[in-house]
Amino acid sequence: TGDSWAGLMRECSGKLFSAQELPSGIAIRSRAGATCIDIPGLVVKAPNPCDLEYRMVDGAHRMCLRKLLLVLLSGELHSLKESLEVQLSNGMSQSEATLELKVAIGRKERQIRKYNTGFYIVI
């Protein structure tokens, strides 16, 4: 996941973490805090900078946040699975800690499935 994280940060850091200054002089470091990733993005059939058929007119920040969340969730899932392997290799297949890990793994997998697909409106 290290390569995924580095690539994601290069791609999205300008959109998610660019500093802005308010009229009061207070600098805001992140636009991510006020973004809800469950709101659909808007896509129109128009040329885009990559010479593709469609262009996203709203939702790029939410898409980047969704990708960031998926990278983080995948890392957490990997860590939980490693912990489970250690528990199982130590003969603790029926322990309470092992059962809790299995529940946590299932929860992470459901979260990854939820955020792995986006909802976009094409106009």
C-alpha positions in Angstrom: 0.0 0.0 0.0 3.0 2.3 0.2 3.1 2.9 -3.6 -0.7 3.4 -3.6 -0.4 6.0 -0.8 2.4 7.9 -2.5 0.6 8.0 -5.9 -2.7 9.1 -4.2 -1.0 11.9 -2.3 0.7 13.1 -5.5 -2.6 13.1 -7.4 -4.9 14.5 -4.8 -2.7 16.7 -2.5 -3.3 19.8 -4.5 -7.0 19.4 -4.4 -7.4 18.2 -0.8 -4.7 20.0 1.1 -4.1 23.3 -0.7 -4.0 26.3 1.6 -6.6 29.0 1.2 -6.8 32.3 3.0 -10.0 33.7 4.3 -10.7 37.4 4.4 -10.1 37.4 8.1 -6.5 36.2 7.4 -7.1 32.7 8.8 -5.5 30.1 6.7 -7.4 26.9 6.0 -5.2 23.9 5.4 -7.7 21.4 4.2 -10.8 21.4 2.1 -11.4 17.7 3.1 -13.0 18.4 6.4 -16.2 19.9 4.9 -16.6 17.4 2.1 -19.3 14.6 2.2 -18.1 11.7 -0.1 -21.6 10.3 -0.3 -22.9 13.1 -2.5 -22.8 12.1 -6.2 -20.5 13.8 -8.6 -21.7 15.5 -11.9 -20.3 14.4 -15.2 -21.1 16.0 -18.6 -20.4 14.8 -22.1 -17.7 17.3 -23.0 -13.9 17.2 -23.8 -11.7 17.0 -20.8 -8.0 17.8 -20.2 -7.1 14.2 -21.0 -9.0 14.2 -24.3 -11.7 11.8 -23.0 -15.4 11.9 -23.9 -16.6 13.0 -20.4 -15.6 15.7 -18.0 -16.3 15.8 -14.3 -17.8 19.3 -13.4 -18.4 18.6 -9.7 -17.1 15.9 -7.4 -13.3 15.7 -8.0 -12.6 16.4 -4.4 -15.1 13.8 -3.3 -13.5 11.3 -5.6 -10.1 11.9 -4.2 -11.4 11.6 -0.7 -13.0 8.3 -1.6 -9.7 7.0 -3.0 -7.9 8.2 0.1 -10.4 6.5 2.3 -10.1 3.2 0.3 -6.3 3.3 0.7 -6.6 3.8 4.4 -9.2 1.1 4.9 -7.2 -1.3 2.8 -4.2 -0.7 5.0 -6.3 -1.3 8.1 -7.7 -4.4 6.7 -4.3 -5.8 5.9 -3.1 -5.1 9.4 -6.2 -6.8 10.9 -5.6 -9.9 8.7 -2.0 -10.0 9.8 -3.0 -9.9 13.4 -5.6 -12.7 12.8 -2.9 -14.9 11.2 -0.7 -14.4 14.3 -3.6 -15.4 16.5 -4.4 -18.5 14.4 -0.8 -19.5 14.3 -0.6 -19.3 18.1 -3.5 -21.8 18.3 -6.0 -19.2 19.5 -8.7 -19.8 16.9 -11.5 -19.7 19.4 -10.3 -16.9 21.7 -12.4 -13.8 22.2 -9.6 -11.6 20.7 -9.7 -13.8 17.5 -13.4 -13.5 17.2 -13.2 -9.8 17.7 -10.6 -9.6 14.9 -12.9 -11.6 12.6 -15.8 -9.2 13.3 -13.5 -6.2 12.6 -12.3 -7.7 9.4 -15.9 -8.2 8.2 -16.7 -4.6 9.1 -13.7 -3.3 7.1 -14.5 -5.4 4.1 -18.1 -4.0 4.1 -16.7 -0.5 4.3 -14.4 -1.1 1.4 -17.3 -2.5 -0.7 -19.4 0.5 0.2 -16.8 3.1 -0.8 -15.3 1.1 -3.8 -18.1 2.3 -6.0 -19.1 5.8 -6.7 -22.3 7.4 -7.7 -22.2 9.9 -10.5 -24.9 11.7 -12.4 -24.2 12.1 -16.2 -25.8 15.1 -17.8 
